[in-house]
Amino acid sequence: MKENVIISLADSNYFELLDELVNSIKRFKESENTAICIMDAGLTDEQKSILSPKVDEIKPADWDIEVPNFKIKGREWLKSQVSRAFLPKYFPNYKKYLWIDADAWVNSWDAIELYFKGCENDKLSISTSADRAYRNVLRAEWFFGSFARIKSQNYKHAKSSGFSETIARQVALKPHLNIGVFALEANAPHWKIWQKNLKVALKAGKIWGSEQIAMNITIYSDNLAVEILPAYCNWILIDGLKFVEKRNTLVEPYLPNHEIGIVHFAGKNNDQIRNNKNHISKVETVDGKIIDIGNIQASLSNSNKKYDH
């Protein structure tokens, strides 16, 4: 029995991205000792037949917390915002659970190991949406002279999701935790507290983003333990990447140019890339050259060939 599991979810529209994620995982020899499980939020039978030989299990995702139909509007893929808080229920008997959004892929196995290591001793292992290479850390609405109103994603989402002013202020200026990639042990206390906060968010706010603000509150207001990993473990500034030709890999844009662990096409800024990976086929190398590597995922990760890392 494999101790650790990587889990993702998709509907039929995200199948291609999900399949590329699975292939990016399986190209590493180390993946042989890690289970891959898929939550089905509307995959076709043909798509599941393609995935089945590559993964350990595929199970249908449920609405684990009741959500009114007027919020769902037929968007079954939104189950991803709810069901990821219940992973041990779907796939029991694993020790560590690593969730990776379907619109991501693995560039280096080191990040996988770091997520699993970080969640030991009842900690949430996760990265933030901030980094020295990312452009604006805060948003502000400027008034007269030097006066400005600071806009906080955590504060805004906490208030719109029905949490108190006290809680909203507790999380307002904290680094925003990106729940698109995270790891927890099966018996971590976070699961129940996260589910409790998620119920509040789903009752008062939108489905989209509910699981993320619920986890931010779990960490920053309920004070559960966290291990915050470097941004290269869950990299979202796609057009800020650099390339090392000798190693055929993507790295951070600034020294020491650490290898990117997981590339994540998260957010509106990456919509074009998510829909067409050739949108960013030209990449700057660490030597300052601009090269055309074609479809990034095809060039770097969409291969089933295994090798020693």
ZAMARGU-4260 file (C-alpha; in steps of 0.2 Angstrom, whole numbers, plus 5000, padded with zeros to 4 digits):
<rodrens>
0) 5000/5000/5000 | 5007/5017/4995 | 5008/5029/5010 | 5006/5046/5000 | 4994/5051/4987
5) 4992/5066/4974 | 4974/5071/4970 | 4967/5082/4957 | 4949/5085/4950 | 4942/5090/4933
10) 4927/5090/4922 | 4927/5086/4903 | 4933/5104/4899 | 4949/5102/4910 | 4953/5085/4904
15) 4967/5090/4893 | 4975/5100/4907 | 4972/5086/4920 | 4980/5073/4908 | 4995/5084/4906
20) 4997/5085/4925 | 4996/5066/4927 | 5009/5064/4913 | 5020/5077/4921 | 5019/5067/4938
25) 5022/5050/4930 | 5038/5055/4921 | 5047/5054/4937 | 5053/5038/4943 | 5049/5043/4961
30) 5030/5043/4956 | 5030/5024/4957 | 5029/5025/4976 | 5015/5038/4976 | 4997/5035/4972
35) 4988/5046/4960 | 4969/5048/4962 | 4957/5058/4952 | 4940/5066/4957 | 4928/5066/4943
40) 4917/5082/4941 | 4910/5078/4924 | 4923/5068/4914 | 4917/5058/4899 | 4918/5039/4899
45) 4931/5040/4885 | 4942/5052/4896 | 4941/5041/4911 | 4946/5026/4900 | 4962/5036/4895
50) 4966/5041/4913 | 4962/5024/4921 | 4978/5015/4916 | 4988/5030/4923 | 4981/5032/4940
55) 4976/5022/4955 | 4958/5027/4957 | 4944/5038/4950 | 4930/5043/4960 | 4915/5055/4957
60) 4916/5071/4967 | 4901/5076/4978 | 4894/5091/4986 | 4900/5087/5003 | 4892/5103/5010
65) 4875/5107/5004 | 4875/5121/4992 | 4859/5129/4984 | 4856/5126/4966 | 4855/5144/4962
70) 4873/5146/4967 | 4879/5130/4957 | 4870/5134/4940 | 4875/5118/4933 | 4894/5121/4936
75) 4898/5104/4943 | 4917/5108/4942 | 4914/5119/4957 | 4914/5104/4967 | 4933/5106/4968
80) 4930/5121/4979 | 4921/5109/4992 | 4927/5092/4990 | 4946/5095/4992 | 4942/5099/5010
85) 4936/5080/5012 | 4950/5071/5003 | 4953/5057/5017 | 4934/5053/5015 | 4936/5050/4996
90) 4953/5041/4997 | 4955/5033/5015 | 4970/5024/5021 | 4984/5036/5015 | 4996/5045/5027
95) 4999/5061/5017 | 4988/5070/5004 | 4994/5082/4991 | 4981/5091/4981 | 4987/5099/4964
100) 4975/5109/4954 | 4972/5102/4936 | 4979/5118/4928 | 4996/5114/4935 | 5010/5102/4931
105) 5026/5096/4939 | 5043/5103/4933 | 5053/5096/4947 | 5050/5081/4960 | 5059/5091/4973
110) 5043/5101/4976 | 5033/5085/4978 | 5045/5080/4992 | 5045/5097/5000 | 5026/5097/5001
115) 5025/5080/5009 | 5039/5084/5021 | 5031/5101/5026 | 5015/5093/5031 | 5023/5082/5044
120) 5019/5085/5063 | 5001/5091/5059 | 5006/5106/5048 | 4998/5113/5032 | 5011/5113/5019
125) 5007/5127/5006 | 5014/5142/4997 | 5008/5160/4996 | 5003/5171/4981 | 5017/5183/4984
130) 5035/5183/4979 | 5049/5195/4975 | 5046/5191/4956 | 5028/5194/4957 | 5023/5212/4952
135) 5011/5221/4964 | 5011/5214/4982 | 4996/5225/4987 | 4983/5234/4978 | 4978/5252/4983
140) 4964/5265/4979 | 4972/5282/4979 | 4963/5297/4985 | 4969/5315/4988 | 4988/5317/4990
145) 4997/5303/4998 | 4981/5295/5005 | 4976/5277/4999 | 4964/5263/5004 | 4974/5247/5004
150) 4964/5233/4996 | 4966/5216/5004 | 4961/5200/4995 | 4959/5191/5011 | 4949/5205/5019
155) 4937/5207/5004 | 4934/5188/5003 | 4932/5186/5022 | 4919/5200/5023 | 4909/5194/5007
160) 4909/5176/5014 | 4900/5181/5030 | 4915/5181/5042 | 4916/5194/5056 | 4925/5211/5055
165) 4937/5204/5068 | 4941/5189/5058 | 4943/5199/5042 | 4955/5210/5050 | 4965/5196/5057
170) 4968/5189/5040 | 4969/5205/5030 | 4987/5209/5030 | 4993/5191/5030 | 5001/5182/5015
175) 4988/5175/5005 | 4989/5156/5005 | 4986/5148/4988 | 4975/5132/4990 | 4979/5126/4972
180) 4993/5116/4979 | 4994/5110/4997 | 4997/5095/5008 | 4990/5088/5024 | 4992/5072/5034
185) 4976/5061/5036 | 4974/5065/5055 | 4979/5084/5054 | 4967/5094/5064 | 4965/5106/5049
190) 4952/5096/5040 | 4938/5098/5053 | 4942/5117/5056 | 4943/5120/5037 | 4926/5111/5034
195) 4918/5122/5048 | 4925/5138/5040 | 4920/5132/5023 | 4902/5129/5028 | 4901/5148/5034
200) 4909/5154/5017 | 4897/5143/5006 | 4882/5149/5016 | 4885/5168/5014 | 4897/5170/4999
205) 4901/5163/4982 | 4907/5145/4979 | 4922/5151/4969 | 4936/5155/4981 | 4927/5148/4996
210) 4939/5135/5000 | 4954/5147/4999 | 4947/5160/5011 | 4941/5146/5023 | 4959/5139/5024
215) 4967/5156/5026 | 4955/5159/5041 | 4959/5142/5048 | 4978/5146/5048 | 4977/5165/5053
220) 4962/5166/5064 | 4961/5148/5071 | 4980/5148/5072 | 4983/5130/5066 | 5001/5126/5061
225) 5008/5130/5044 | 5024/5127/5034 | 5025/5140/5021 | 5035/5134/5006 | 5044/5145/4993
230) 5035/5152/4979 | 5044/5141/4966 | 5034/5126/4974 | 5018/5133/4966 | 5024/5146/4953
235) 5010/5157/4946 | 5019/5171/4936 | 5021/5161/4920 | 5028/5175/4910 | 5041/5178/4923
240) 5050/5162/4921 | 5067/5159/4914 | 5075/5144/4905 | 5091/5134/4908 | 5095/5126/4891
245) 5109/5114/4898 | 5096/5107/4911 | 5081/5109/4900 | 5071/5116/4914 | 5062/5132/4920
250) 5069/5142/4934 | 5065/5158/4944 | 5069/5174/4936 | 5081/5180/4949 | 5097/5173/4957
255) 5100/5160/4962 | 5087/5155/4948 | 5080/5140/4958 | 5072/5127/4948 | 5053/5129/4947
260) 5044/5114/4956 | 5026/5116/4950 | 5020/5127/4937 | 5002/5133/4940 | 4991/5143/4927
265) 4981/5151/4941 | 4971/5167/4940 | 4964/5178/4926 | 4982/5183/4921 | 4985/5166/4915
270) 4968/5163/4905 | 4977/5164/4888 | 4990/5152/4893 | 4978/5140/4901 | 4968/5139/4885
275) 4983/5139/4873 | 5000/5134/4880 | 5009/5140/4864 | 5004/5158/4869 | 5020/5158/4879
280) 5032/5148/4868 | 5046/5161/4869 | 5056/5161/4885 | 5071/5170/4891 | 5086/5160/4896
285) 5097/5164/4911 | 5110/5169/4898 | 5099/5183/4891 | 5094/5174/4875 | 5076/5173/4869
290) 5072/5155/4863 | 5057/5147/4856 | 5053/5130/4865 | 5036/5128/4857 | 5023/5121/4868
295) 5031/5122/4886 | 5022/5107/4893 | 5025/5096/4877 | 5044/5101/4878 | 5046/5099/4897
300) 5033/5088/4905 | 5022/5079/4893 | 5032/5063/4892 | 5029/5046/4900 | 5048/5042/4900
305) 5054/5039/4917 | 5071/5044/4923 | 5081/5045/4939 | 5080/5062/4947
</rodrens>
